[in-house]
Amino acid sequence: MTPTPKYYIVKRLAGNCEILPLAEPSQKIAQIEQNSTIVEKWGPYDSAEDAIARRIGLIRAGKCQPTKF
């Protein structure tokens, strides 16, 4: 049985936020915290929909910049 992924929102140095699905949160959280391009993180969230809704809230609150394509 595979573990269901947890979702984290991470803020990069450029100010934009990304949603990262982590299947093995205990091992990957340490990698996120050691990554020098990540300024801040929020989560875990149980579904991608929850993470997307939270990311929208962070953008509206001015904590993240929307991704530019």
Contacts in CASP RR format, 6 or more apart in sequence:
PFRMAT RR
TARGET T0000
AUTHOR 0000-0000-0000
METHOD contacts of the structure
MODEL  1
MTPTPKYYIVKRLAGNCEILPLAEPSQKIAQIEQNSTIVEKWGPYDSAED
AIARRIGLIRAGKCQPTKF
2 23 0 8 1.000
3 23 0 8 1.000
3 24 0 8 1.000
4 46 0 8 1.000
5 21 0 8 1.000
5 22 0 8 1.000
5 23 0 8 1.000
6 21 0 8 1.000
6 22 0 8 1.000
6 25 0 8 1.000
6 43 0 8 1.000
6 44 0 8 1.000
6 45 0 8 1.000
6 46 0 8 1.000
7 19 0 8 1.000
7 20 0 8 1.000
7 21 0 8 1.000
7 22 0 8 1.000
7 43 0 8 1.000
7 44 0 8 1.000
7 45 0 8 1.000
7 46 0 8 1.000
7 47 0 8 1.000
7 48 0 8 1.000
7 50 0 8 1.000
7 51 0 8 1.000
8 19 0 8 1.000
8 20 0 8 1.000
8 22 0 8 1.000
8 25 0 8 1.000
8 29 0 8 1.000
8 32 0 8 1.000
8 41 0 8 1.000
8 42 0 8 1.000
8 43 0 8 1.000
8 44 0 8 1.000
8 45 0 8 1.000
8 51 0 8 1.000
9 17 0 8 1.000
9 18 0 8 1.000
9 19 0 8 1.000
9 20 0 8 1.000
9 41 0 8 1.000
9 42 0 8 1.000
9 43 0 8 1.000
9 45 0 8 1.000
9 51 0 8 1.000
9 54 0 8 1.000
9 55 0 8 1.000
9 58 0 8 1.000
9 64 0 8 1.000
10 17 0 8 1.000
10 18 0 8 1.000
10 20 0 8 1.000
10 32 0 8 1.000
10 38 0 8 1.000
10 40 0 8 1.000
10 41 0 8 1.000
10 42 0 8 1.000
11 17 0 8 1.000
11 38 0 8 1.000
11 39 0 8 1.000
11 40 0 8 1.000
11 41 0 8 1.000
11 63 0 8 1.000
11 64 0 8 1.000
12 18 0 8 1.000
12 37 0 8 1.000
12 38 0 8 1.000
12 39 0 8 1.000
13 37 0 8 1.000
13 39 0 8 1.000
14 65 0 8 1.000
15 39 0 8 1.000
15 64 0 8 1.000
15 65 0 8 1.000
16 64 0 8 1.000
16 65 0 8 1.000
16 66 0 8 1.000
16 67 0 8 1.000
16 68 0 8 1.000
17 55 0 8 1.000
17 58 0 8 1.000
17 59 0 8 1.000
17 63 0 8 1.000
17 64 0 8 1.000
17 65 0 8 1.000
17 67 0 8 1.000
18 67 0 8 1.000
19 48 0 8 1.000
19 51 0 8 1.000
19 52 0 8 1.000
19 55 0 8 1.000
20 28 0 8 1.000
20 32 0 8 1.000
21 48 0 8 1.000
22 28 0 8 1.000
22 29 0 8 1.000
22 44 0 8 1.000
25 44 0 8 1.000
32 38 0 8 1.000
32 41 0 8 1.000
33 41 0 8 1.000
40 63 0 8 1.000
42 54 0 8 1.000
42 58 0 8 1.000
43 51 0 8 1.000
43 54 0 8 1.000
45 51 0 8 1.000
45 54 0 8 1.000
55 64 0 8 1.000
58 64 0 8 1.000
59 65 0 8 1.000
59 66 0 8 1.000
END
